[in-house]
Amino acid sequence: MKNRKWLDFVAILLVSLLVVSASAAIYYAMLAQSTATLKPAAVYFTPGLDSTGILTLGANNTYVSLNLDAYPNVTLYYDQAVNLTATAAKQVRLRHVSISPIDGNPDVSNFTSIVFRLLAADGTEMGALSYTTTGDNWNEPTQTNYFAMGAGAEWTIKVEIKATAGGNANIAATIVIGVDVT
Amino acid sequence: MALELLPEFFLFLGVDLFVALALLTCVMEHFNRLISYLYEAAAVFGYVNMFMSKEFIGTFGEYMRFSYSFLFLALALANIVGINIYLLVSKKSWGFAKAFAGSVTFPAVLISTFFLSLYCKDTSYVLTAALMSGAMVLGIGIAFLAIPGKIKERLEGR
């Protein structure tokens, strides 16, 4: 009878060890498991007051294309080229990605400056990406600092473009900038 | 970064408690040997529950996962308390019941409450836990009161 009790105990102990370690392994696997949920972007582009005719919004408003003009020896201002709208409190910054024509191309010298200014809702300038030229080369910016954008805030990107006096017509520059959100 | 508790932690805790109960009831002289295997089966059921939870983690919401995990833990705790009462009332073994309460019942309830307080970030979780615990106590109470006299006598006779 005593032996039977011990056999029961050993059998239960073995099964217990198995069950507990298997449960722990499953719990550990669940901790390591990650899920990715699709959500709308917390900061997205919206048209500004000067967007008519120059703005093409991409899918889900997370990409935007601006077709801007430049005049020789005149600075053209787009006060609200495109707006940034936040649905949650986030940090945003502007970051240079690429520009063409590339350095060394004579077309570069047709431009004097192209400036992207990030303005808060009250018009305060938070940061700017300023592209200037020296001969056939661009002086490219890197990025602005991060700025806190409150939930529901709508900021704008102002663009200023100036071409050189006597600049040639139909010369185009393509600038890609990123809006980083954290 | 500190890892947050998953709702399945309560399942894991429940499995551990059932395993402990299986081993304890096997060692103690007061119980039929089948009781140990019954508790072991409950522990295996908890493991299966955990496995299902992992497989359907994308389908089940966090609230649902918490509900069935806590229910399992509450069942384990109810069994511990039940054994304590059984030792005290049916077996009239005051010393055993006291030792069991001090070494098993109280620590188990304390540990469960501690982890529940760590996990509950929302009032709805606290209310769910309170509701389940209340339902459990009510269920046990009704079972004790409504159990037919003859069955009661037979159980006590054993």
Interface residues (C-beta under 8 A of the other chain):
Chain A: R4 K5 D8 F9 I12 L13 V15 S16 V19 V20 A22 S23 A24 I26 Y27 A29 M30 L31 Q33 T35
Chain B: L3 L6 E8 F9 L11 F12 V15 D16 V19 A22 L23 C26 V27 R33 S36 Y37 E40 A43 V44 G46 Y47 M50 F51 S53 K54 I57 G58
